[in-house]
Amino acid sequence: MEDSAPVFDDRVSEGDLEAPRRKPRATAASILYRFTSAAAPVLGRRRLLSWYLDLSRWFHRLSFEIAGELYGESFHLKRLAVTGSLIRRLLPENGSVLDVGCGTGRWSRVASEQAGRVVAIDLSATSIETARRLHPGPNIEFVVGDVAQMLSESAGPAFDLALLIHVLEHIDDAVDLLSRLRRLARTVLVEVPDFEADMLNHVRRSLGKAFYSDSDHVREYTESVLREQLGRAGLRVLLLENRRGSILAVATGDTNAVL
């Protein structure tokens, strides 16, 4: 077992992406190609494709989990579309942040470097306990609870910025949550998985296969789906882009706001 987590570095240059013209022989791939050629006429290409699609999805998820365990926070902070610089850009000096579904508090800590107050809420008591241990700070309040209750008790904007980092895809009524957040926070920063980041997802869908990137998701997203939900919630999109396999959006209920 590793003594300490290696640092995950996602910086690349043109030279880093060059590959030798003569590739080393990939024995395992060669065997799989031969097996596929022999098995396809017997099993049928549709059935074989179905198996391979499942395997690729499962191995991708397992690889992601193990990468997170190996590299730790340096991986989780750099593999997402949101960045610390974007949060600082959206947040006024000593502003206030609500981190919805904060998990173990990575982004709460990042926001706390500029914010005067961060309220981070999650349903998982275990995650909140870990967050308090990893990210203690006088301006961060970690809360175990249901954000829906907090939102129902709010009478008006209480936060400058609300974070929804890979949370919305777990919510049954996403538009209702966004509508409530519009009344609680001046700006909402959303990140969701991009259905089209994997070119095989459309194939999975056409074959009736599972295509979600996490078994707890109630939906995956495209740009148009996210934009539609934000609009139905009364939020105006200031920024929407695809980055690192996710869709990032900045939205507000303020008709005069600019980014």
C-alpha positions, 0 to 999 in steps of 0.5 A: 500500500502506498505511503502517501498519495501521489499528486494528480497533475492534469497539465499537458503540453503538445509534447506530452501528447505525442506518441511513438510512430511504432507502437509496442505490441499490445498482446492483450488487445490482440487476443481480445481482437481475435476472440471478438472476431471468432465470437461475433458470428457465434454470439452475434454482434449485438450481444457481444456489443452489449457485454462490452458496453457493460464491461467498459462502463463498470471498469470506467467506474471502478477505475474512477473510484480507485484513482480517487483513493490513490490520488486523493483530493488532488484528483477530485479537485482537478478532474471537475469542471469547476475551479477555485478561480471561478469560485473566487470570480463569482464570490465578493470579498468576504461573501457568503456561500451555501455548499449543497451536498458538500460531501467531505467539504473539498469545495467548501474549503476552497470557497472559505479561502475568500468567503466570510461565511460558508454553510455546507450541508449534506444528508450524510452524517459520515461525510460531515464528520469527515469534512469537519475533521479534514477542513476545520475553519472558523468561517465554515459551518458543516451541517447534517440535514436536508437542504429542502428544509433550509430552503423552505424556511428562507425568506429571501437571499441569504447567500451570494453563491450556492454550489451544486457540484454533482448534486443535481443529477441525484435530485428527483425534482431538480427544477424545484430545488433550483427554484428554491435556490434562486430565492436563497442565493444571488448566483448558482454554480452548477456542475453535472455529468455530461451524457455526451462525454462518452461517445458510446452512451448514445449506443447504450441508450439505443440498445436499452442499456444502463448509461448513467455514470453512477448508480445513484443518478436519477438522470444524466445531462446534456447542455440543452437539458440543463439549460431548460431546467435552469430556465424553468426555475427562473434562472438566467444562464450567464455561463454554460460550457463542457469541460472534463466530461462535465457541464458547468453552468453559472446562473442567476435570478438577477436580470441585471447581473453580468459575468 
